Amino acid sequence: ANAAVIPHPTPMPVPSLGYAKAMAPIGVGNCILDTGGQVSCWGWNGLGAVDGVGSKGKPPPGVVVVTHALSLSGARFHCARLDNNSVQCWGYPVACEGPAPGQLAPQPPHRRTDLEPLANLSIGDEGLCGMDGTTVRCCGSNSVGQLGDGTTNDRNALAAVKLPAGARSVSYGWAVTPCAVMLDSTVECWGW
């Protein structure tokens, strides 16, 4: 057992954090967006989800990764939209970049201009989706059709999901089952 891990069977406050506006899981930790626009992460950092570097150990709450953030989404990697409308992403793997997901090293926070046109950015374990008007666009791993483009080919570039009509929002979920709320309020899902 890891002597540095102290179990907490009852809820307790997390020290060193401001008031939370949003939260996104890491898998074995969390990131929060506080009301002042700071994104802070903590938990197991072996894949770089906390700081994008992948340092050994378990950083305590309060590691500030990004400032001036308006929104946050994440899983094994995270992205935050900043108050200047740019998007910063970090962690491992950062989907839609370079080689197939899972073959990338941890990435420190860096700008993703390809994601800036998307609203409602939603991140899963190996991919992401977002809204481009009423069109859902996704990229990343596609082993079970989770990009919704009619193939099982991984994609680094955003591709439109083949939905029967326009959508108002999308949620990637944790692994491989994104779903969209359609303009008529029905729900369409794809992938596994």
Backbone as CSV, one residue per row, in Angstrom:
resi,resn,N_x,N_y,N_z,CA_x,CA_y,CA_z,C_x,C_y,C_z
1,ALA,0.843,-1.194,0.000,0.000,0.000,0.000,0.878,1.243,0.000
2,ASN,0.367,2.289,-0.575,1.078,3.555,-0.644,0.877,4.297,0.678
3,ALA,1.962,4.522,1.409,1.864,5.178,2.712,1.405,6.619,2.598
4,ALA,1.567,7.257,1.428,1.178,8.654,1.256,-0.323,8.804,1.019
5,VAL,-1.020,7.707,0.728,-2.456,7.767,0.474,-3.194,7.564,1.782
6,ILE,-3.988,8.542,2.154,-4.758,8.469,3.389,-6.229,8.381,2.993
7,PRO,-6.913,7.267,3.295,-8.323,7.152,2.929,-9.190,8.110,3.740
8,HIS,-10.246,8.593,3.119,-11.211,9.483,3.773,-12.601,8.933,3.493
9,PRO,-13.120,8.053,4.374,-14.402,7.414,4.115,-15.610,8.342,4.258
10,THR,-15.414,9.546,4.780,-16.502,10.514,4.865,-16.068,11.791,4.145
11,PRO,-17.027,12.541,3.581,-16.675,13.779,2.868,-15.945,14.767,3.766
12,MET,-15.031,15.504,3.143,-14.288,16.529,3.865,-13.937,17.642,2.896
13,PRO,-13.735,18.868,3.377,-13.367,19.956,2.466,-11.988,19.730,1.853
14,VAL,-11.807,20.212,0.651,-10.511,20.143,-0.013,-9.795,21.457,0.262
15,PRO,-8.640,21.408,0.938,-7.933,22.645,1.285,-7.273,23.285,0.061
16,SER,-6.922,24.544,0.190,-6.118,25.277,-0.794,-6.849,25.598,-2.086
17,LEU,-8.163,25.496,-2.099,-8.895,25.791,-3.316,-9.863,26.935,-3.068
18,GLY,-10.132,27.712,-4.142,-11.149,28.750,-4.063,-12.527,28.131,-4.183
19,TYR,-13.518,28.963,-4.390,-14.873,28.483,-4.577,-15.013,27.914,-5.980
20,ALA,-15.538,26.699,-6.082,-15.607,25.995,-7.359,-16.775,26.477,-8.207
21,LYS,-16.508,26.624,-9.502,-17.515,26.954,-10.502,-17.831,25.719,-11.339
22,ALA,-16.830,24.862,-11.592,-16.989,23.636,-12.375,-15.919,22.648,-11.947
23,MET,-16.154,21.362,-12.240,-15.193,20.327,-11.898,-15.140,19.310,-13.027
24,ALA,-13.950,18.745,-13.282,-13.772,17.712,-14.305,-12.875,16.623,-13.725
25,PRO,-13.263,15.349,-13.895,-12.474,14.265,-13.324,-11.192,13.996,-14.094
26,ILE,-10.204,13.431,-13.415,-8.977,12.964,-14.042,-9.020,11.454,-14.169
27,GLY,-9.787,10.799,-13.375,-9.813,9.345,-13.287,-9.392,8.949,-11.890
28,VAL,-8.274,9.475,-11.434,-7.820,9.276,-10.056,-7.454,10.624,-9.450
29,GLY,-8.302,11.597,-9.668,-8.121,12.947,-9.164,-9.164,13.853,-9.791
30,ASN,-8.967,15.138,-9.652,-9.914,16.107,-10.187,-9.223,17.397,-10.570
31,CYS,-9.894,18.166,-11.412,-9.544,19.554,-11.664,-10.787,20.374,-11.370
32,ILE,-10.588,21.556,-10.808,-11.708,22.476,-10.620,-11.388,23.789,-11.298
33,LEU,-12.437,24.455,-11.713,-12.381,25.838,-12.174,-12.999,26.649,-11.057
34,ASP,-12.222,27.562,-10.464,-12.775,28.349,-9.374,-13.413,29.626,-9.918
35,THR,-14.106,30.326,-9.052,-14.842,31.518,-9.472,-13.922,32.654,-9.907
36,GLY,-12.630,32.561,-9.625,-11.662,33.558,-10.074,-11.009,33.198,-11.405
37,GLY,-11.413,32.069,-12.022,-10.879,31.689,-13.330,-9.633,30.830,-13.291
38,GLN,-9.224,30.366,-12.100,-8.063,29.484,-12.009,-8.503,28.030,-12.094
39,VAL,-7.760,27.228,-12.876,-7.972,25.785,-12.910,-6.883,25.157,-12.062
40,SER,-7.297,24.420,-11.040,-6.385,23.723,-10.140,-6.676,22.229,-10.226
41,CYS,-5.612,21.426,-10.227,-5.770,19.974,-10.343,-4.996,19.279,-9.237
42,TRP,-5.429,18.058,-8.901,-4.736,17.239,-7.926,-5.077,15.777,-8.164
43,GLY,-4.288,14.902,-7.605,-4.496,13.466,-7.744,-3.275,12.802,-8.346
44,TRP,-3.439,11.564,-8.791,-2.336,10.823,-9.388,-1.932,11.487,-10.693
45,ASN,-0.621,11.696,-10.892,-0.127,12.478,-12.021,0.732,11.670,-12.978
46,GLY,0.689,10.350,-12.914,1.542,9.530,-13.763,1.343,9.755,-15.245
47,LEU,0.135,10.132,-15.676,-0.137,10.389,-17.084,-0.131,11.878,-17.411
48,GLY,0.203,12.717,-16.461,0.282,14.148,-16.720,-1.042,14.869,-16.681
49,ALA,-2.112,14.213,-16.207,-3.421,14.854,-16.187,-3.479,16.023,-15.209
50,VAL,-2.633,16.007,-14.185,-2.638,17.099,-13.213,-1.929,18.329,-13.768
51,ASP,-0.697,18.157,-14.236,0.091,19.326,-14.652,0.585,19.264,-16.096
52,GLY,0.294,18.183,-16.804,0.749,18.065,-18.182,2.189,17.612,-18.312
53,VAL,2.856,17.372,-17.204,4.262,16.982,-17.239,4.431,15.506,-16.924
54,GLY,3.568,14.952,-16.087,3.663,13.538,-15.746,4.676,13.265,-14.661
55,SER,4.897,14.240,-13.781,5.832,14.028,-12.686,5.310,12.927,-11.780
56,LYS,6.217,12.231,-11.138,5.843,11.133,-10.248,5.129,11.679,-9.024
57,GLY,4.288,10.860,-8.462,3.658,11.217,-7.203,2.249,11.727,-7.353
58,LYS,1.760,12.261,-6.249,0.383,12.714,-6.146,0.390,14.136,-5.602
59,PRO,0.411,15.144,-6.507,0.440,16.529,-6.027,-0.776,16.832,-5.154
60,PRO,-0.613,17.676,-4.144,-1.737,18.037,-3.281,-2.677,18.991,-4.016
61,PRO,-3.894,19.190,-3.494,-4.805,20.156,-4.097,-4.155,21.526,-4.203
62,GLY,-4.445,22.231,-5.267,-3.978,23.592,-5.404,-2.955,23.818,-6.498
63,VAL,-2.592,22.803,-7.302,-1.667,23.006,-8.415,-2.413,23.783,-9.491
64,VAL,-2.073,25.069,-9.665,-2.744,25.904,-10.659,-2.136,25.612,-12.020
65,VAL,-2.978,25.185,-12.952,-2.527,24.797,-14.280,-2.793,25.905,-15.290
66,VAL,-3.950,26.533,-15.204,-4.369,27.554,-16.165,-5.074,28.665,-15.391
67,THR,-4.918,29.901,-15.853,-5.647,31.031,-15.273,-6.520,31.674,-16.351
68,HIS,-7.433,32.520,-15.942,-8.351,33.245,-16.840,-9.310,32.311,-17.576
69,ALA,-9.677,31.180,-16.963,-10.559,30.206,-17.613,-12.026,30.549,-17.385
70,LEU,-12.846,30.246,-18.404,-14.294,30.411,-18.319,-15.007,29.070,-18.186
71,SER,-14.439,28.005,-18.801,-15.054,26.682,-18.737,-13.964,25.624,-18.748
72,LEU,-14.345,24.404,-18.359,-13.394,23.310,-18.187,-14.075,21.996,-18.545
73,SER,-13.352,21.126,-19.254,-13.823,19.770,-19.529,-12.615,18.852,-19.515
74,GLY,-12.812,17.585,-19.112,-11.652,16.707,-19.102,-11.928,15.292,-18.680
75,ALA,-10.912,14.480,-18.868,-10.864,13.078,-18.453,-9.396,12.782,-18.156
76,ARG,-8.689,12.049,-19.059,-7.240,11.866,-18.886,-6.488,13.087,-19.383
77,PHE,-7.126,13.924,-20.168,-6.584,15.217,-20.559,-7.687,16.245,-20.362
78,HIS,-7.316,17.492,-20.292,-8.270,18.562,-20.022,-8.105,19.691,-21.021
79,CYS,-9.177,20.436,-21.210,-9.144,21.668,-21.987,-9.957,22.717,-21.245
80,ALA,-9.480,23.947,-21.305,-10.186,25.070,-20.697,-10.310,26.179,-21.731
81,ARG,-11.499,26.773,-21.804,-11.682,27.973,-22.642,-11.351,29.176,-21.767
82,LEU,-10.480,30.024,-22.284,-10.037,31.193,-21.523,-10.885,32.416,-21.860
83,ASP,-10.722,33.474,-21.059,-11.543,34.666,-21.251,-11.238,35.419,-22.544
84,ASN,-10.163,35.079,-23.256,-9.885,35.662,-24.572,-10.377,34.742,-25.697
85,ASN,-11.181,33.714,-25.361,-11.776,32.723,-26.257,-10.777,31.693,-26.783
86,SER,-9.524,31.742,-26.341,-8.577,30.691,-26.738,-8.861,29.436,-25.912
87,VAL,-8.347,28.287,-26.377,-8.507,27.020,-25.675,-7.125,26.481,-25.347
88,GLN,-6.910,26.133,-24.086,-5.667,25.529,-23.612,-5.960,24.088,-23.207
89,CYS,-5.111,23.138,-23.648,-5.283,21.729,-23.291,-3.989,21.189,-22.692
90,TRP,-4.124,20.159,-21.835,-2.960,19.527,-21.208,-3.328,18.118,-20.778
91,GLY,-2.314,17.317,-20.508,-2.513,15.968,-19.985,-2.066,14.901,-20.961
92,TYR,-2.638,13.680,-20.794,-2.201,12.541,-21.595,-3.363,11.617,-21.872
93,PRO,-3.601,11.182,-23.090,-3.104,11.847,-24.287,-4.010,13.015,-24.619
94,VAL,-3.484,14.028,-25.231,-4.336,15.114,-25.710,-4.861,14.658,-27.060
95,ALA,-6.133,14.315,-27.106,-6.736,13.737,-28.312,-6.623,14.710,-29.479
96,CYS,-6.615,14.141,-30.647,-6.667,14.902,-31.896,-5.351,15.587,-32.228
97,GLU,-4.253,15.132,-31.667,-2.943,15.689,-31.974,-1.980,14.558,-32.300
98,GLY,-1.282,14.678,-33.408,-0.186,13.762,-33.712,-0.580,12.309,-33.850
99,PRO,0.239,11.381,-33.324,0.004,9.945,-33.478,-1.319,9.518,-32.847
100,ALA,-1.655,8.264,-33.012,-2.899,7.725,-32.454,-2.955,7.962,-30.956
101,PRO,-4.169,8.192,-30.405,-4.291,8.369,-28.956,-3.610,7.222,-28.214
102,GLY,-3.000,7.549,-27.095,-2.289,6.552,-26.310,-0.812,6.478,-26.660
103,GLN,-0.390,7.116,-27.753,1.012,7.089,-28.149,1.700,8.424,-27.901
104,LEU,1.045,9.328,-27.248,1.617,10.643,-26.987,2.168,10.716,-25.574
105,ALA,3.174,11.519,-25.389,3.679,11.804,-24.054,2.780,12.873,-23.429
106,PRO,2.807,13.017,-22.109,2.035,14.084,-21.477,2.381,15.440,-22.089
107,GLN,1.368,16.274,-22.217,1.548,17.593,-22.812,1.255,18.676,-21.776
108,PRO,2.143,19.664,-21.626,1.830,20.794,-20.752,0.753,21.662,-21.403
109,PRO,0.154,22.587,-20.661,-0.870,23.444,-21.261,-0.349,24.120,-22.537
110,HIS,-1.147,24.021,-23.585,-0.788,24.630,-24.866,-2.070,25.002,-25.610
111,ARG,-1.962,25.988,-26.489,-3.120,26.505,-27.214,-3.552,25.536,-28.302
112,ARG,-4.879,25.379,-28.462,-5.469,24.532,-29.501,-6.407,25.395,-30.345
113,THR,-5.875,26.018,-31.385,-6.692,26.900,-32.236,-7.779,26.127,-32.969
114,ASP,-7.561,24.837,-33.259,-8.572,24.046,-33.965,-9.838,23.842,-33.128
115,LEU,-9.742,23.958,-31.818,-10.897,23.764,-30.948,-11.617,25.061,-30.617
116,GLU,-11.031,26.189,-30.930,-11.609,27.470,-30.540,-12.981,27.757,-31.146
117,PRO,-13.290,27.290,-32.373,-14.641,27.539,-32.903,-15.735,26.723,-32.212
118,LEU,-15.369,25.686,-31.458,-16.358,24.798,-30.853,-16.910,25.363,-29.551
119,ALA,-18.227,25.241,-29.406,-18.879,25.532,-28.128,-19.159,24.195,-27.456
120,ASN,-19.472,24.221,-26.177,-19.881,23.019,-25.457,-18.862,21.892,-25.617
121,LEU,-17.590,22.201,-25.455,-16.528,21.202,-25.583,-16.715,20.122,-24.520
122,SER,-16.725,18.852,-24.948,-16.920,17.723,-24.041,-15.845,16.678,-24.323
123,ILE,-15.129,16.258,-23.268,-13.972,15.391,-23.424,-14.230,14.037,-22.788
124,GLY,-13.864,12.991,-23.521,-13.914,11.625,-23.006,-12.503,11.110,-22.810
125,ASP,-12.378,9.827,-22.554,-11.088,9.235,-22.245,-10.091,9.358,-23.399
126,GLU,-10.530,9.166,-24.637,-9.613,9.193,-25.786,-10.122,10.045,-26.935
127,GLY,-10.998,10.978,-26.658,-11.508,11.827,-27.723,-12.265,13.010,-27.165
128,LEU,-12.780,13.826,-28.081,-13.563,14.978,-27.670,-14.574,15.306,-28.747
129,CYS,-15.620,16.007,-28.322,-16.644,16.504,-29.233,-16.992,17.919,-28.809
130,GLY,-17.549,18.671,-29.735,-18.017,20.014,-29.441,-19.037,20.437,-30.472
131,MET,-19.653,21.574,-30.224,-20.692,22.092,-31.102,-20.127,23.176,-32.007
132,ASP,-20.403,23.041,-33.307,-20.086,24.051,-34.312,-21.432,24.487,-34.875
133,GLY,-22.048,25.477,-34.250,-23.428,25.810,-34.561,-24.321,24.678,-34.083
134,THR,-25.072,24.052,-35.005,-25.907,22.904,-34.642,-25.286,21.585,-35.106
135,THR,-24.032,21.636,-35.548,-23.309,20.442,-35.988,-22.382,19.964,-34.878
136,VAL,-22.436,18.668,-34.576,-21.511,18.073,-33.602,-20.268,17.634,-34.363
137,ARG,-19.094,18.011,-33.860,-17.820,17.597,-34.448,-17.004,16.883,-33.370
138,CYS,-16.336,15.781,-33.786,-15.548,14.984,-32.855,-14.206,14.615,-33.474
139,CYS,-13.235,14.273,-32.626,-11.946,13.748,-33.076,-11.365,12.878,-31.971
140,GLY,-10.347,12.070,-32.345,-9.690,11.199,-31.388,-9.755,9.754,-31.818
141,SER,-9.752,8.852,-30.844,-9.848,7.423,-31.118,-11.255,7.091,-31.615
142,ASN,-11.353,6.107,-32.520,-12.648,5.775,-33.118,-12.814,4.259,-33.240
143,SER,-12.246,3.506,-32.311,-12.214,2.048,-32.416,-13.592,1.404,-32.460
144,VAL,-14.590,2.010,-31.856,-15.946,1.456,-31.874,-16.957,2.455,-32.437
145,GLY,-16.471,3.380,-33.277,-17.364,4.342,-33.918,-17.762,5.516,-33.049
146,GLN,-16.982,5.802,-31.999,-17.346,6.865,-31.068,-17.220,8.271,-31.639
147,LEU,-16.698,8.408,-32.864,-16.675,9.731,-33.509,-17.930,9.963,-34.341
148,GLY,-18.716,8.918,-34.573,-19.997,9.078,-35.245,-19.915,9.474,-36.705
149,ASP,-18.767,9.231,-37.332,-18.588,9.646,-38.735,-18.829,8.503,-39.715
150,GLY,-19.340,7.378,-39.226,-19.621,6.240,-40.093,-18.436,5.321,-40.335
151,THR,-17.302,5.572,-39.649,-16.105,4.745,-39.809,-15.609,4.309,-38.437
152,THR,-14.532,3.546,-38.426,-13.814,3.251,-37.185,-12.363,3.713,-37.314
153,ASN,-12.150,4.749,-38.122,-10.813,5.325,-38.326,-10.571,6.427,-37.298
154,ASP,-9.429,6.343,-36.584,-9.043,7.421,-35.683,-8.853,8.704,-36.485
155,ARG,-9.164,9.840,-35.855,-9.045,11.128,-36.542,-8.367,12.158,-35.648
156,ASN,-7.361,12.834,-36.201,-6.748,13.963,-35.505,-7.497,15.251,-35.795
157,ALA,-8.162,15.316,-36.943,-8.935,16.501,-37.316,-10.399,16.298,-36.936
158,LEU,-11.066,17.375,-36.590,-12.483,17.315,-36.255,-13.292,16.859,-37.460
159,ALA,-14.252,15.969,-37.239,-15.141,15.475,-38.291,-16.581,15.612,-37.814
160,ALA,-17.492,15.922,-38.732,-18.905,16.053,-38.392,-19.508,14.691,-38.088
161,VAL,-20.296,14.631,-37.034,-21.046,13.425,-36.691,-22.235,13.349,-37.641
162,LYS,-22.516,12.154,-38.141,-23.610,11.956,-39.100,-24.936,11.816,-38.352
163,LEU,-25.458,12.945,-37.895,-26.737,12.968,-37.193,-27.859,13.267,-38.187
164,PRO,-29.101,12.842,-37.887,-30.204,13.061,-38.820,-30.646,14.525,-38.919
165,ALA,-30.311,15.331,-37.931,-30.692,16.752,-37.927,-29.737,17.494,-37.002
166,GLY,-30.007,18.774,-36.770,-29.154,19.587,-35.911,-29.284,19.247,-34.440
167,ALA,-28.247,19.576,-33.695,-28.215,19.304,-32.255,-28.017,20.608,-31.487
168,ARG,-28.363,20.571,-30.201,-28.153,21.759,-29.358,-27.010,21.574,-28.359
169,SER,-26.666,20.297,-28.037,-25.547,20.057,-27.117,-25.021,18.638,-27.301
170,VAL,-23.804,18.403,-26.772,-23.178,17.089,-26.857,-22.486,16.794,-25.536
171,SER,-22.467,15.516,-25.159,-21.737,15.067,-23.987,-20.981,13.803,-24.374
172,TYR,-19.662,13.827,-24.238,-18.851,12.679,-24.648,-18.963,11.512,-23.681
173,GLY,-19.148,11.744,-22.433,-19.123,10.657,-21.459,-17.674,10.293,-21.149
174,TRP,-17.461,9.250,-20.360,-16.100,8.903,-19.953,-15.337,8.193,-21.056
175,ALA,-15.926,7.172,-21.664,-15.129,6.340,-22.562,-15.526,6.496,-24.025
176,VAL,-16.530,5.757,-24.481,-16.765,5.680,-25.921,-18.234,5.796,-26.315
177,THR,-19.041,6.545,-25.586,-20.443,6.696,-25.946,-20.885,8.150,-25.874
178,PRO,-20.544,8.954,-26.883,-21.061,10.318,-26.914,-22.558,10.334,-27.217
179,CYS,-23.248,11.344,-26.732,-24.670,11.542,-27.010,-24.910,13.027,-27.265
180,ALA,-25.908,13.305,-28.096,-26.284,14.682,-28.393,-27.760,14.883,-28.104
181,VAL,-28.097,16.062,-27.583,-29.491,16.476,-27.465,-29.815,17.212,-28.759
182,MET,-30.793,16.670,-29.477,-31.153,17.213,-30.775,-32.025,18.460,-30.613
183,LEU,-32.186,19.222,-31.693,-33.009,20.428,-31.649,-34.456,20.119,-31.272
184,ASP,-34.940,18.898,-31.598,-36.310,18.515,-31.241,-36.387,17.884,-29.853
185,SER,-35.305,17.968,-29.072,-35.199,17.466,-27.693,-35.077,15.955,-27.581
186,THR,-34.960,15.221,-28.685,-34.660,13.794,-28.605,-33.163,13.638,-28.372
187,VAL,-32.720,12.430,-28.064,-31.301,12.167,-27.809,-30.799,11.124,-28.779
188,GLU,-29.664,11.370,-29.384,-28.984,10.418,-30.280,-27.628,10.076,-29.661
189,CYS,-27.265,8.789,-29.623,-25.968,8.348,-29.106,-25.277,7.481,-30.148
190,TRP,-23.964,7.387,-30.087,-23.198,6.579,-31.026,-21.979,6.017,-30.315
191,GLY,-21.302,5.091,-30.973,-20.148,4.428,-30.348,-20.590,3.160,-29.680
192,TRP,-20.021,2.858,-28.565,-20.252,1.595,-27.869,-21.422,1.678,-26.962
